[in-house]
């Protein structure tokens, strides 16, 4: 739901809002926030709330000692685990320089620019998230262990599946915050779970993924558990993937997803470091059903891309990313790669082939990105350096 700043100010007064969490992300998509009191919100809307930039990954080379957070009214959500002493709300913020210019290394701004380019080209993209995570027990001191919460398997039910109630609480909490989970189930690994979302416009989908990770971590902690989104939490067990569903149509409503998929496959080596930003990301490749080659199939088991028909549209699923990636950067790069494929009417390679290897290490992926004219065209040099160093 869209709100005007004036409506939010009225809501704060009527609903006894005591704190506003102003959330933003660093270059790696890690959520940060500061809390302000209601009387500060008018200043936030008019000129922004200052933050020190030197300690934020990707912001330290900005040349500014302070940057400014301006809340996006459309992202207002009540935090359901608020205290009994008053309501707490959260809004995502855009980052600006002191002269009011959007900060180029704000990854939310990078995605906004990508969405503008897609709109100018007459192409509409939508993304859906499918994210896996493990639930681990904590010890008596509240520290995480590597003991899975259960030993259930794929789509098992209670009592084997102990995560059923946790997933239900996560889904209900997300719904309370205005988001749309689609389905949830136990995954193949012990203590491993998956929750999927309906597809949405790129900005909403990225905000949704950021909120989802926060809610999962919070609900797990409130139940005495630790949620782990890392690519390989347990050696020799299934890794955590972050499958991205991609839909694309042109101005006439024509499905152009196959061209977009071909463009993404053509650029995948260049952008892999942004989709898989940790060394353990590459330990996941080629294990279980995780891809390690640039290939596709309509009957996907371990291919990079799955392409099939769905409700009169082409459903494309990119299966290489993991949830340590920044969804704002990921979606921006997928839009640009997709637009490239669409503009060139790029055809998919033959299905069933082995395909070239994906980068096999963080170093190799970083080198590919650093040498890519495509990446440098769309991603600020400071962020490229942070990922490729």
N, C-alpha and C positions, 0 to 999 in steps of 0.2 A: 504494500500500500504506500502511496506517495503522500508525503506531508510537506507543508510549508513551514518555515522557521517559526512563524507566528503561531501556528497550530501546535507546534511542539512546546513552545513557551506556555501556552494555555494548558496543554496536557500535563506538564510538569507541576503546575500549580494545583490542578484538580486532582491529580493522582498521588500527591504527596511524594514526589520524586526527591530523594535526598542526595543522590550522587549520579553523575553522568560519566561513564567510562568512554573516553575518546580513544578509539583503537586505530592503529596503523600497522604497517608491516615493514620489516627491513628488507634488504635485497634478496634474502633467501626465503621470504614469505613467513618468517617467524613473527607472530603477532606480538605487538607491544601496545601499551596503553598508559594514559595518565587519567586520573579521576579529577573532575572539577565539581564544584558546588553549583547549584542552579543559578546563582547570581552571576556566574562567569559565562554562562552559555550565550548570552547576547553578544558579548565580546568575541566569543569563538565564531559565531556566525558572521559577524561584521569584519573581523580582521584576523582571526585565528589565534590560537594559543601557542606561545613559543615553546620549543623543545631544543635542548642541546643536541647538536648533530654529530659531535665528534665520537660518541660511543655507539652509534647505530651503524651496523654493517651496511656498507654501500652508500652511506650518507657522509662519511668522514672526509671525503675528498670534495665536498660541495663548495668549499671556499667561504662558507658562511658559518659563523659560530652558532647561530640559531636559525631554525626553520620553523614554519608555522602550520599547525593542524587546523583545518576547517572541516567541520562535520558535514556529512552528506545526510540530509534529512530523510531520504528514502530508505536509509539503512537502520532506522530506529528499531530497537528490539528491547523488550523487558527481559532482564535476566531472572529466570524463574527461581533460582536459588538465592534470591535477594534476602536480606535480613528482615526481621520482623519490625524494624524501626523505621521503615520507609522503602519506597521502591527504588531500584537501581536500574538504569537503562544504559544501553550501549549504542553508539553510532560509529560507523567506520568513517575515517577522515581522509581527505586528500591533503597532500603536503605541498606547501608553497614557500617560495623564497620571500625575503623581507619586502621586495617590491611588488609582491602579489602575483608573481609568475609561477605557474605550475612547475614543481621541482622535477627535473628530467629523470632523476633516479628513483622517483616514486613509482613503484611497479604498477600501482593502480592507475596512474596517469599513462604509463606505457600501454596498458590494455585499453584505456579510453581512446588513445590515438589509433590503435589497431582497429577498434570498432568504427571509428570515423572513416578510416580508409575503406573498410568493408562496405559501409553505407554509401560512400561516394562511388564505389564500384557496383552498387546495386545488389550486393550479396548479403544475405542474412545467415549468420552462423548461430547455432545453438549447441550447448555442451551439456552432457550428463556425467555425473561422477559415480564411480564404483570404487570404493576404498576399503581395503582390508587392514585389520589391526589385531594384535594379540592382547589378551588380558592376562596379566601375571599377578600372583599373590604378593603381598608385602609381608615383611617380617614383623616381629613384635615391636620394633622401634619405628615402624612406618616406612622402612626403606624397601625399594623394589627388589624382588628376587627374580630368578629366571624359572620359577616353578609355575607352569601354566595353570590357569584357573580350572580347567577341566581337561579331560582326555577324549573328548568327542571328536567325530569326524564330519565329513561333508554333509551338511543339511540334517544332521542328527537332531533328535528332539530330547527334551527333558525326560528322565533325570540325567542322561549322559551329557546333554548340553546345559551347563550351568549358566551360560551367558544369556539365556533367553530373556530373563527379567531385566538384565542390564541393557540389552538391546532395546527392549520395549521402553524402558525409561528414557533412553537416549532419543528414540523416535518421538515419543510424546513431548519431550522437552524441546526438541527441534521444531515440532509443530507449533508449540506454544510461542516460539520465537518467529513464526510466520514463514517457515521453510517447508519444503515438500519432500520428505523421504518417500521412497517408492516401495522398497522391500528390504528385508534383512534376513540373515540366516547364519548358521555356523559354517565356517570354512573348513578346509581339509586339515589344517594343522591343529594340534592340541591348544585349546584356548584361543583359537583364531576365529575372527568374526568378520562379517561384511555387511555394510549398509549402503544401499544405492539410492540415487536421487533421480527424479524426473529431469529431463533436459530443460535448460533455461537459457536466456540470453547470456552472453559471455560474462558481463559484470556481475549479474546475479549469481551465476554458477560459481564464479571465483569467490565472491563473498560467502556463498553457501558452504563451499569447501573449507574456508577459514573458520567459519562458525562451527561447522561440524567437528573439526579437530579439537576446538576448544571445549565443546560440549562433551565429547567422548572422554577427554582427559579429566574433565571436572566430575562427570558422573562416575567414572571409574574410581577416582580418588575418594569420592563420598561413600563408595561401597568398599573401601579398603583395598582397592586394586590399582594396578598401574597399567595404563594403555600404551602400547608400543607400536608406532607406525613405521619403524625402521625397516629397510628392505629385507634383512635377514636376521630376525631376532633370535632364532635358534638354529644352530648349524644342523644340516641334514634334515630340516623340516621345511615345508613350503614357505616361500618368502611372501612379503606383503607387496601387492601390486596396487596401482592406482590407475584403473582402466578409465579412459576418457572416451565417451560416446560423442560422435561428431555428426551434426546435420548441417547441410548447406543448401540454400535455394537462391535462385537469381530473382531479379525484379519481377519476372513473369510467374514466379512460383515454381519454376522448373527445377527439378532435383539436379544439382551439380556436384554431388558429394563424391562421386568417383573421380572427377578431375581434382577436387580438393585433396582426396586421399593420395592420389598420385603425386601431387605437389609436396605433401607431407613426407611421403616416402623418399622423394628426391632430395629433400633437405634434412632428413632425419639425423644423419651423422653430424651435420653442422650444429644442430640444436640439442643433441642428446645430453650435453653437460647441464643444461638448464632443466631437463626432465628428470635427470638422475644425478643429483649434485653431491653424492657422497661416495667414498671408496667402496663401501659395502653395496652400493647400488649395482656394481658390476659383478659382485659375487652372486647376485640373484640371477643375472642373465644366463640363460641356458639350463637352469635347474627347474625341475618340475614342468610346469606349463609356461614358464617365463620365456619370452623370445630372446634370441641372441643373433638373429639374422634379419635382413631387410626383405621381408616377403609378406605375402597375404594369402588369404583363403576365404572361401565362403562357408567352410566347415572347420572353423578355427580350433586348433588344439594348442599349438605353441607358436603360431606365426605372429609376426609383429602387428599385423592389421587384420581384423575380421570385417568382411563386407558382406552384407546380406540385406534382403528386402524386409521392411518393417512398416506396416500400415501405409502402403503406397509410397514409402520413402526408402532411400538407401540408408541403412544403418551402418556406420563405420565406427569401429572400436579400435583405438590405439592402445596397445597392451604393454608397452615398454616403460612408461613413467612409474615412479613410486611417489609416495605421499610426502617425502621430504622435499619435493619440488615446490616452487612458488607457483600457485595456480594462475596468478595474474601474468607472470612471464610466460608460463606454459601456453596459456590460451592466446596471448598476443602472438607468439611465434607460430602457433598452429594456424591462426588466422592469416598471417602473412604468407606462410608456406602454402596454405590452401588457396589464397588469392592468386599466387604465382601459378599454381597448377591449373586453376580455372581460366586465367587469362591466356595461357598457352594451350588450353584444351589438351592437357597432358594425359596420355593413356597409361593405365596401369601396366606394369610388366606382366609377363605370363605367370599365371598361378601355378603352384606346385613346384616351382624351382627352389633351389636351396637359398639363393640370394646372398648378397655380400654380408659380411659380419658387421654387426653394430660395434661401436668402440668397446674394447675389452677392458679398459681401465679409465679411471678418472683423468689421468694424465693424457691418455690418447683422446678422450672426448674433449678435454680442455684445449688441446692443440688444434683439433678440428674446428672448434668454435673460434679460437683466436685467429686462425687463418681464413675465416669465412667472410667474404664481402657481404653475403646475405645477412649474417648476424650483425656485423658492424653498421649496416645500413639502418637497423631498427633498434638496436640495444646500445645504450650509452656506454662509452668507453670505460667508465669507472666500474660499472657492473660487470662488463666483460672481464676486466682485470680481476675482480673479486672472485669470479667463478673459475678463471683459467690460471690463476697464479700457481 
